[in-house]
């Protein structure tokens, strides 16, 4: 009896199936959390635009605010999708400064 036979007889393949199921569950959880983060970011952008319009009487120049897409590859980092010096980053920094005041 070989080493692999002993491992398989002790439930090695069941352990692999269990771990694969765990991994799929973690991936689904990550996708769900990324989707929720995108929804919250979108809602925050809308609230900031609404607040700016009420306070200053003008539209906030954020470019076109569009709802997030959920069918794209969720595994990618959201930081790589926008350049570091974009208007999104600047408005985010301004928002952080307003929260600190």
Long-range contacts (C-beta under 8 A, 24 or more apart in sequence): 30-74, 30-75, 31-74, 31-75, 34-74, 34-78, 35-68, 35-70, 35-74, 37-78, 38-68, 38-70, 38-78, 39-68, 41-68, 42-67, 42-68, 44-95, 48-91, 48-95, 60-91, 61-87, 62-87, 62-88, 62-91, 63-87, 63-88
